[in-house]
Amino acid sequence: MVHSLLLLLKGPMQSWGDESRFNVRATATTPTKSGIVGLIAAAQGRRRTDGVEDLAKLRMAVRVDQSGSLLRDYQTAQPWLKNPGANASLVTRYFLSDAAFVAAVESADRELLDDMAEALRRPAYPLYMGRRSCPVHPGLVIGVVDGDAESALRAHDTWHATAVHRKESPKRVSLAIYRDANPGEGGSVPRQDVPVSFSPEHRKYGWREVIRAEDVEIDNPDGDEKFATGDVFFETVMRA
């Protein structure tokens, strides 16, 4: 039997970089595998130069409870103490604002997942959602449950959206689920977010195939039918 560790990734801001280049630091629309592996590795006390192959090979899935909105932060930096006349460095950083995800980490070894959960409750290093300015939610660890990652997300009947988001949603909502694709499974999309090395001197990421599974539907007693359009994409854009 397989088991899954469920994690709640929710907060004012989070950022999951997978395509950042130079002075533009982008964010993915859902948590990356490298970001989740990094959370666990930091909690366990691993340094950036330590290996994470054992964590990277675990299957993962993510449920989108609230997609959030894209926030752009324009920053400048200048070494004014050392060189007041130097040109300022311009950096654009993107974040997801008011987003909520439930991530599932799958393993046949329940003791392994229990140890991960305990480490995340008492982390060796500070935990954040992609960037240091994005601390994790106090209720990060939901718990370890029976079942594979996708099944665990479907069975988790708590919808972690904000009160405002609930009121601005229909009476029945569809939540997207993204998971690691099975070998040879059709309809998958490649994603370069599998951590090979977190070393600052040579960060390296491998590829994996990700598939969008069938959405899970959840009742929303606080919702209003006037927001029901039948078009999940349109509803997501309108609420962003």
Secondary structure, DSSP 4 states (H G I P E B T S, - for coil): --EEEEEEEEEEEE---SS-BTTEE---SS--HHHHHHHHHHHHT--TTS--HHHHTSEEEEEEEE--EEEEEEEEE--TTT-TTSPPEEEEEEEEEEEEEEEEEEES-HHHHHHHHHHHHS-SS--BSSSTTSBPPTT-EEEEEES-HHHHHHH-------HHHHHTS-SEEEEEEEEEPPTT-TT-EEEEEEEEE--TTS-EEEEEEEEEEEEEEEE-TT--GGG--S-HHHHHHHH-
